[in-house]
Amino acid sequence: MFTSFQRPDGREYTITVTLLAVALIFIPALASVSEPWSYSPALGASAILLTLAWIHWKRSRTLALSAIAAEQKAAK
C-alpha cells in the first residue's frame, strides 16, 4: 500500500488518454462514415471530451505535484 507521501503508480492518466483517444480518433472516424448532418454533434462531443481530458489531466498533475512535495517534505 502507498503511504500518504508516495507517488501513485501512473494509472491516473489512463482516463485522460482514453478520453483523448475517443475524442481524437473514434468520434471523427464515426463521423466520417455517417451522414453529413452528424458532423456538428460529433464536433461537439469531441470538444466536450477534450475539455474533460484537459480537466482530468490538470487534476492528476496537481495531485502528482503535491505528492512529490509531500515526499520531499517527509524526507527532510
matplotlib code that plots the C-alpha trace (Angstrom):
import matplotlib.pyplot as plt

x = [0.0, 1.0, 1.7, 0.3, 3.5, 4.3, 3.5, 0.8, 1.9, 0.8, -2.7, -4.4, -3.5, -5.3, -8.6, -7.0, -5.6, -8.9, -10.8, -8.2, -8.4, -12.2, -12.2, -9.5, -9.8, -13.1, -15.6, -14.0, -13.9, -17.6, -18.5, -16.6, -18.7, -22.0, -24.3, -23.0, -25.6, -23.8, -20.6, -21.8, -22.8, -19.5, -17.5, -19.4, -18.8, -15.1, -14.9, -16.6, -14.3, -11.2, -12.3, -12.9, -9.5, -7.8, -9.6, -8.7, -5.0, -4.8, -6.3, -4.0, -0.9, -1.8, -2.1, 1.2, 3.0, 1.5, 2.6, 6.2, 6.2, 4.9, 7.5, 10.3, 9.0, 8.9, 12.4, 13.8]
y = [0.0, 3.6, 5.9, 9.4, 10.9, 8.2, 8.9, 6.9, 4.3, 6.3, 4.9, 8.2, 9.2, 6.2, 8.1, 11.1, 9.0, 7.2, 10.5, 11.8, 8.6, 8.8, 12.5, 12.5, 9.0, 7.3, 10.2, 11.6, 8.0, 7.6, 11.0, 10.1, 7.0, 8.6, 11.1, 14.7, 16.1, 14.3, 16.3, 19.1, 16.7, 14.8, 18.0, 19.0, 15.6, 15.8, 19.3, 18.1, 15.1, 17.2, 19.6, 16.7, 15.2, 18.6, 19.0, 15.4, 15.9, 19.2, 17.5, 14.5, 16.7, 18.7, 15.6, 14.2, 17.5, 17.6, 14.0, 14.9, 17.9, 15.8, 13.2, 15.7, 17.3, 13.8, 13.1, 16.2]
z = [0.0, -0.5, 2.3, 2.0, 0.6, -2.0, -5.6, -7.4, -10.0, -13.0, -13.6, -13.1, -16.6, -18.2, -18.1, -19.8, -22.5, -23.0, -23.3, -25.8, -27.9, -28.1, -28.9, -31.5, -33.1, -32.6, -32.9, -36.1, -37.5, -36.7, -38.2, -41.4, -42.1, -41.0, -42.6, -43.2, -40.7, -37.9, -38.2, -35.8, -32.9, -33.4, -33.2, -30.1, -28.4, -29.3, -27.8, -24.6, -24.3, -25.0, -22.2, -19.8, -20.7, -20.0, -16.7, -15.6, -16.7, -14.7, -11.6, -11.9, -12.5, -9.4, -7.3, -8.5, -7.8, -4.3, -3.7, -4.8, -2.5, 0.4, -0.3, -0.3, 2.9, 4.6, 3.5, 5.4]

ax = plt.figure().add_subplot(projection="3d")
ax.plot(x, y, z, "-o")
ax.set_aspect("equal")
plt.show()
